[in-house]
Amino acid sequence: MPGGRLTQQERQQIALGLADGLAYAEIARRLDRPTSTITREVMRNGGPTAYRADLAHRATERRAHRRKHTPPREQGALAQGHGRDDEAVREYEEAFTTLLMQQGLPKMMARVLTCLFIADAGSLTASELVQHLQVSPASVSKAIAFLEDQGLIRRERDERRRERYFVDDDVWYQSTIASARGTAQVAETARQGVSVLGPGTPAAARLENIARFSDFISESILRAAEQVREVLYTKPEANSGGTAKPSSDRG
């Protein structure tokens, strides 16, 4: 697949594809580009309903001009070691952020959560996030409050009394559980509508189907999440004979 920046003609093809209701993968196939390239291009330039090829192209040229004439900014919080390619890490950070936005997370919240995911310590302070993302402290504070409400992060004070934000190893488990419980609430509310609208009516039948479907999905997700968590968090433990045996470190 060809590399390099998208051309103006390719952006026009993207706009035409979006207007025709094509999926990102189909647009990418027609342009012989990775799907992630098309997804990132659209999401950073207004999304599928507001994307315009000419505006996207000019915005890209402005960003390239700024990068060319602006000295690199210090990103001490996420400085990459371990022999990593800094440019590859930045591209991955952007791709992961775009994915989270596609899943419904607002942009700033997605950027903050991605930063925490890719930080080796799994934690950052507000000032580190502000420095890395080059945004205002208020933007970071708002994003942190939202993510904490969703159960995606937690906050603690370190030895210097600074607030530090963490993503735990089982953050995706916690998020999945919260989502499943939300689906269960949909089932409960839909089932309440059956009695309100009258059993046997078309509307009540529709709501009953929604309730049954949501119940099944919620129960299946909860069961699967518990099973996977048990496997992922089971570590070998040596027994008295010196051989390893499985043992979960979670209650």
Secondary structure, DSSP 8 states (H G I E B T S, - for coil): ---S---HHHHHHHHHHHHTT--HHHHHHHHT--HHHHHHHHHTTT-TTT--HHHHHHHHHHHHHHHHHS-----GGG---TT--HHHHHHHHHHHHHHHHHTT--HHHHHHHHHHHHSTTSEEEHHHHHHHHT--HHHHHHHHHHHHHTTS-EEEE-TTS-EEEE--TTHHHHHHHHHHHHHHHHHHHHHHHHHHH-TTSHHHHHHHHHHHHHHHHHHHHHHHHHHHHHHHTEEEEE-TTS-EEEEES--
